[in-house]
Amino acid sequence: MKVWKLISGILTIVFFMIVMLQSCAAGVVNALEANGGSSGSVGVFVGILMLAGGIVSICVRKGGKGGNIALIVIFGLAALIGFAGYGNYSDLAIWSAWCLVLAVVAVIALITGK
């Protein structure tokens, strides 16, 4: 699990940059079209949670239950917010699925004790 947490943390930090770029673009499109969409803002929140989760994942890769619980909360919240608010920014569903996968892996690590 140590290697997985390190790799997923690095990948999540890289994905954070992509999510933020796409979220800013979606926010600009929402503002220009004046369609009342908020998926760009939701993407920013998901991106910030992804960054926090990636950092936590790298820092607690050798840790115990507390780190896994923190990862479950952070990535679970990011997935929940992302799935609930992806309007015209449909790529947010992909990033939310990534966060859901990481939350599930953290649950498995918590249950197995590894």
ZIJO-V740045 format. One record per residue. N is the residue number from 0. RES is the residue in one small letter. PHI is phi as a letter, one per 20 degrees, with the letter a starting at -180 (NA if undefined). D_CENTER is the distance of its C-alpha to the mean C-alpha in whole Angstrom. Layout:
N	RES	PHI	D_CENTER
N	RES	PHI	D_CENTER
This chain:
0	m	NA	19
1	k	f	19
2	v	f	19
3	w	f	16
4	k	f	14
5	l	f	15
6	i	f	14
7	s	f	11
8	g	f	10
9	i	f	12
10	l	f	11
11	t	f	7
12	i	f	9
13	v	f	11
14	f	f	9
15	f	g	8
16	m	f	11
17	i	f	12
18	v	f	9
19	m	f	11
20	l	f	14
21	q	f	14
22	s	f	13
23	c	f	16
24	a	f	18
25	a	f	17
26	g	f	18
27	v	f	21
28	v	f	22
29	n	f	22
30	a	f	24
31	l	f	27
32	e	e	27
33	a	l	27
34	n	e	26
35	g	m	24
36	g	f	20
37	s	c	17
38	s	f	15
39	g	f	14
40	s	f	14
41	v	f	11
42	g	f	9
43	v	f	10
44	f	f	9
45	v	f	5
46	g	f	6
47	i	f	8
48	l	f	5
49	m	f	3
50	l	f	7
51	a	f	8
52	g	f	7
53	g	f	8
54	i	f	11
55	v	f	12
56	s	f	12
57	i	f	14
58	c	f	16
59	v	d	17
60	r	f	17
61	k	d	21
62	g	e	20
63	g	d	21
64	k	f	20
65	g	f	19
66	g	f	16
67	n	f	15
68	i	f	15
69	a	f	13
70	l	f	10
71	i	f	11
72	v	f	11
73	i	f	8
74	f	f	5
75	g	f	8
76	l	f	8
77	a	f	5
78	a	f	6
79	l	f	10
80	i	f	9
81	g	f	8
82	f	f	11
83	a	f	13
84	g	c	13
85	y	e	13
86	g	e	17
87	n	e	18
88	y	e	15
89	s	f	15
90	d	f	12
91	l	f	10
92	a	f	11
93	i	f	10
94	w	f	6
95	s	f	6
96	a	f	8
97	w	f	7
98	c	f	4
99	l	f	8
100	v	f	10
101	l	f	8
102	a	f	9
103	v	f	12
104	v	f	13
105	a	f	13
106	v	f	15
107	i	f	18
108	a	f	18
109	l	f	19
110	i	f	21
111	t	f	23
112	g	m	23
113	k	d	22
